[in-house]
Amino acid sequence: MRLFDATLDLARFAQGIETHKINTAGSPYNKFSCSSLSAKLGEYTHGGTCWFLSGDSEGKFGTIVRGREQVIELADTYTDGFAAGDSVALSWFHYFNTQNLINAINSVLYNYPIMDIYEDTAEENPQRYKQNQYEYELPDEVSLDIRRVEIQAKNFHFPFPQTLPDTFADCHYWHLEGRTLVIDPKWIYKWGGRIRIHYVRQHGPILDPETELISEQVDKTYLREMANLWLWTHEIQMKHKDNPIAVDMYNQAKMKEEDLLKKNIPERNLMPKDIVYFW
């Protein structure tokens, strides 16, 4: 999922959007007109958001700096351009501008737990993979919340020297000493093969929406609801402490949060830790 999709979904939920077709556009690509806005828009200068739903700029979104009658002016120029017939989604700035939407999504993603896999190779780190090696120093990116350890196993089949591709087998005989993964010697680990570690990490914010995607492990409903709670909390704290609408929306969002917590989201989507044994 893109930040584009997440912010659009959040805006649709939190304050509503409109969809329109572009009628005229030209270089520089920071303005377009929509006849469906005729006699409706008036003059608008409050910092709404525009998402390009189709055309050469599909997937891009940004801030509206001015709207008057049928013409929308954007804060940025879109080098890929857009043309008549392209579809756009517009969210007029009621409470939340483009940066608010981005900040809300990233605030949820910052601590959102997801599963990741680290896999090393003997070729890259031969000093780590000696015969009968039973200790492995965790790379910096691997957290201590390890759910599964797998070790490369050899498959030998008659007639020799026929072999099948190496596979990974779950290792249930390990423990941690600080950041050192210790494999019990009773577990056969003689071949200097690769190790694969399944661990929990924080998703982290999307800093470059052009190249970074939101993990498919992220629960979309949770992301929307918790980002919506962030928006209304921010609204109350920063701008309209006495706004009864903001307080009502905040209270509704808190009820949704309680419901999601009862369902144990997002933790229930993580891999359970394997049963491990060590003597």
C-alpha positions as CSV (number, residue, x, y, z in Angstrom):
1,M,0.0,0.0,0.0
2,R,1.2,3.5,-0.9
3,L,1.2,6.6,1.4
4,F,-1.1,7.9,-1.4
5,D,-3.7,5.2,-0.7
6,A,-3.5,5.5,3.0
7,T,-3.9,9.3,3.1
8,L,-6.8,9.1,0.6
9,D,-8.5,6.5,2.7
10,L,-8.0,8.5,5.9
11,A,-9.3,11.7,4.3
12,R,-12.4,9.9,2.9
13,F,-13.1,8.6,6.4
14,A,-12.2,11.7,8.5
15,Q,-13.6,14.6,6.4
16,G,-14.8,13.4,3.1
17,I,-13.6,13.7,-0.5
18,E,-15.0,14.6,-3.9
19,T,-14.0,13.0,-7.2
20,H,-13.9,15.0,-10.5
21,K,-12.7,14.8,-14.1
22,I,-10.2,17.3,-15.3
23,N,-11.5,19.4,-18.3
24,T,-8.5,21.5,-19.1
25,A,-4.8,21.4,-18.2
26,G,-1.5,22.6,-19.5
27,S,2.1,23.4,-18.8
28,P,3.2,24.3,-16.2
29,Y,1.3,21.5,-14.5
30,N,0.2,23.2,-11.3
31,K,-3.4,24.2,-12.4
32,F,-6.4,22.4,-13.9
33,S,-10.1,23.1,-14.3
34,C,-13.1,20.9,-13.6
35,S,-16.4,21.9,-15.0
36,S,-18.2,19.9,-12.3
37,L,-17.0,22.6,-9.8
38,S,-18.8,25.3,-11.6
39,A,-20.9,27.6,-9.4
40,K,-20.0,25.5,-6.4
41,L,-16.4,26.2,-5.3
42,G,-16.5,29.9,-4.8
43,E,-13.0,30.9,-3.7
44,Y,-10.9,28.5,-1.6
45,T,-7.5,29.2,-0.2
46,H,-7.3,26.9,2.9
47,G,-4.9,24.1,2.0
48,G,-6.9,21.1,0.9
49,T,-5.5,18.0,-0.8
50,C,-5.6,16.7,-4.3
51,W,-4.9,13.1,-5.3
52,F,-4.4,12.1,-9.0
53,L,-6.4,8.9,-9.5
54,S,-5.5,8.3,-13.2
55,G,-3.2,9.7,-15.9
56,D,0.5,10.3,-16.0
57,S,0.6,11.6,-12.4
58,E,-1.5,8.8,-10.9
59,G,-0.3,8.1,-7.4
60,K,0.8,11.6,-6.7
61,F,-0.9,13.9,-4.2
62,G,-0.3,17.4,-2.8
63,T,-1.7,20.6,-1.4
64,I,-4.3,22.8,-3.0
65,V,-3.2,26.5,-2.5
66,R,-6.1,28.1,-4.3
67,G,-9.4,27.3,-5.9
68,R,-11.7,29.7,-7.7
69,E,-14.8,28.7,-9.5
70,Q,-13.6,25.9,-11.8
71,V,-9.8,26.3,-11.4
72,I,-7.7,24.4,-8.9
73,E,-4.1,25.6,-8.2
74,L,-1.6,23.3,-6.6
75,A,1.4,24.0,-4.4
76,D,3.7,21.9,-6.6
77,T,4.3,21.5,-10.3
78,Y,3.8,17.9,-11.5
79,T,6.5,17.1,-14.0
80,D,4.7,14.0,-15.3
81,G,1.8,16.2,-16.1
82,F,-2.0,15.6,-16.3
83,A,-4.6,16.0,-19.0
84,A,-8.3,16.4,-19.8
85,G,-10.1,13.2,-18.7
86,D,-7.8,12.4,-15.8
87,S,-9.6,11.8,-12.5
88,V,-8.8,13.5,-9.2
89,A,-10.0,13.3,-5.7
90,L,-10.3,16.5,-3.7
91,S,-10.6,17.0,0.0
92,W,-11.4,20.6,1.0
93,F,-9.6,21.7,4.2
94,H,-12.2,21.4,7.0
95,Y,-9.8,20.5,9.8
96,F,-6.9,18.5,8.3
97,N,-4.5,19.6,5.6
98,T,-2.1,17.4,3.6
99,Q,0.6,17.4,6.2
100,N,-1.8,16.5,8.9
101,L,-2.9,13.4,7.0
102,I,0.7,12.4,6.4
103,N,1.7,13.0,10.0
104,A,-1.3,10.9,11.2
105,I,-0.4,7.9,9.1
106,N,3.3,8.1,10.0
107,S,2.5,8.4,13.7
108,V,0.7,5.0,13.6
109,L,3.4,3.4,11.4
110,Y,6.2,4.5,13.6
111,N,5.6,1.9,16.3
112,Y,3.5,-0.6,14.3
113,P,4.9,-4.1,14.8
114,I,5.5,-6.3,11.8
115,M,7.4,-9.5,11.1
116,D,10.7,-9.3,9.2
117,I,13.2,-12.0,8.1
118,Y,17.0,-11.7,8.3
119,E,19.0,-14.2,6.2
120,D,22.7,-14.3,6.0
121,T,25.1,-16.1,3.7
122,A,28.3,-17.9,4.3
123,E,29.8,-16.2,1.3
124,E,29.3,-12.7,2.8
125,N,30.3,-13.6,6.3
126,P,32.5,-16.7,6.2
127,Q,34.0,-16.0,9.7
128,R,30.6,-16.6,11.2
129,Y,30.0,-20.0,9.7
130,K,32.7,-22.3,10.8
131,Q,32.1,-26.0,11.3
132,N,30.5,-26.8,14.7
133,Q,29.8,-23.1,15.3
134,Y,27.1,-22.6,18.0
135,E,27.1,-18.9,18.6
136,Y,25.9,-16.1,16.3
137,E,26.1,-12.4,16.9
138,L,22.9,-10.7,15.9
139,P,23.2,-8.1,13.2
140,D,22.2,-4.6,14.4
141,E,18.9,-4.6,12.4
142,V,17.6,-7.7,14.1
143,S,15.6,-7.0,17.3
144,L,15.6,-9.2,20.3
145,D,12.0,-10.2,19.7
146,I,12.9,-13.3,17.8
147,R,10.0,-15.7,16.9
148,R,11.8,-18.4,14.8
149,V,15.3,-19.5,14.0
150,E,15.9,-21.7,11.0
151,I,19.2,-23.4,10.0
152,Q,20.2,-24.5,6.5
153,A,20.0,-28.3,6.2
154,K,21.6,-30.5,3.6
155,N,19.6,-33.1,1.6
156,F,21.6,-36.1,0.5
157,H,20.0,-38.7,-1.6
158,F,21.1,-41.9,-3.2
159,P,22.7,-42.5,-5.5
160,F,25.6,-40.2,-4.5
161,P,26.6,-37.6,-5.4
162,Q,23.1,-36.6,-6.2
163,T,21.8,-33.8,-4.0
164,L,18.6,-31.8,-3.7
165,P,18.6,-28.1,-3.0
166,D,19.3,-27.1,0.5
167,T,16.3,-26.4,2.7
168,F,15.8,-24.6,6.0
169,A,14.7,-26.5,9.1
170,D,13.2,-25.0,12.3
171,C,15.7,-24.9,15.1
172,H,14.0,-25.3,18.5
173,Y,17.3,-25.4,20.4
174,W,18.5,-21.9,21.0
175,H,18.5,-19.0,23.4
176,L,19.8,-15.5,23.7
177,E,22.7,-14.2,25.7
178,G,22.5,-10.5,25.3
179,R,22.7,-10.1,21.5
180,T,24.3,-13.5,21.0
181,L,22.2,-16.3,19.6
182,V,23.4,-19.6,21.1
183,I,22.5,-22.9,19.3
184,D,22.5,-26.0,21.5
185,P,25.3,-28.4,20.4
186,K,22.8,-31.2,20.3
187,W,21.3,-29.5,17.3
188,I,23.2,-30.6,14.2
189,Y,24.9,-27.5,12.9
190,K,27.9,-28.9,11.1
191,W,27.8,-27.6,7.6
192,G,28.5,-23.9,8.0
193,G,25.2,-23.2,6.3
194,R,23.0,-20.1,6.3
195,I,20.8,-19.0,9.2
196,R,17.4,-17.4,8.9
197,I,15.8,-15.4,11.7
198,H,12.2,-14.3,11.9
199,Y,11.8,-11.3,14.2
200,V,9.5,-8.4,15.1
201,R,10.5,-4.9,14.2
202,Q,8.7,-1.5,14.1
203,H,7.4,-0.6,10.7
204,G,8.6,3.0,10.9
205,P,7.4,6.1,9.0
206,I,7.2,6.5,5.2
207,L,9.9,9.2,4.5
208,D,9.9,8.9,0.7
209,P,6.4,8.2,-0.7
210,E,7.9,7.9,-4.2
211,T,9.9,4.7,-3.4
212,E,8.6,3.4,0.0
213,L,5.5,1.2,0.4
214,I,3.5,0.5,3.5
215,S,3.9,-3.2,4.4
216,E,1.0,-5.4,3.5
217,Q,1.2,-6.7,7.1
218,V,-0.3,-3.4,8.3
219,D,-4.0,-3.8,9.1
220,K,-5.7,-1.1,7.0
221,T,-8.7,-0.7,9.4
222,Y,-6.4,-0.2,12.4
223,L,-4.2,2.3,10.4
224,R,-7.3,4.3,9.4
225,E,-8.9,4.3,12.9
226,M,-5.7,5.1,14.8
227,A,-4.7,7.8,12.3
228,N,-8.2,9.3,12.7
229,L,-7.7,9.3,16.5
230,W,-4.4,11.1,16.0
231,L,-6.1,13.8,13.9
232,W,-8.8,14.6,16.3
233,T,-6.4,14.5,19.3
234,H,-4.2,16.9,17.4
235,E,-7.2,19.1,16.6
236,I,-8.2,19.4,20.3
237,Q,-4.7,19.9,21.6
238,M,-3.4,22.3,19.0
239,K,-6.3,24.4,17.7
240,H,-9.8,24.0,19.0
241,K,-9.9,22.9,22.5
242,D,-13.5,24.0,23.0
243,N,-14.8,22.7,19.7
244,P,-17.7,20.3,20.6
245,I,-17.5,18.6,17.2
246,A,-13.8,17.8,17.7
247,V,-14.5,16.4,21.2
248,D,-17.4,14.2,19.9
249,M,-15.2,12.9,17.0
250,Y,-12.4,12.3,19.5
251,N,-14.7,10.3,21.8
252,Q,-15.9,8.2,18.9
253,A,-12.3,7.5,17.8
254,K,-11.4,6.4,21.4
255,M,-14.3,3.9,21.3
256,K,-12.9,2.5,18.1
257,E,-9.5,2.2,19.7
258,E,-10.9,0.2,22.6
259,D,-12.6,-2.2,20.2
260,L,-9.4,-2.8,18.3
261,L,-7.5,-3.3,21.5
262,K,-10.0,-6.0,22.6
263,K,-9.4,-7.7,19.2
264,N,-5.7,-7.6,20.0
265,I,-4.8,-5.9,16.8
266,P,-2.1,-5.7,15.5
267,E,-0.3,-8.2,17.8
268,R,-2.6,-11.0,16.8
269,N,-1.2,-10.9,13.2
270,L,2.4,-11.5,14.4
271,M,4.0,-15.0,14.2
272,P,3.8,-16.7,17.6
273,K,7.1,-17.5,19.1
274,D,8.2,-21.1,18.5
275,I,8.6,-23.4,21.5
276,V,12.3,-23.6,22.2
277,Y,14.3,-26.2,24.2
278,F,17.8,-25.8,25.5
279,W,19.9,-28.0,27.8
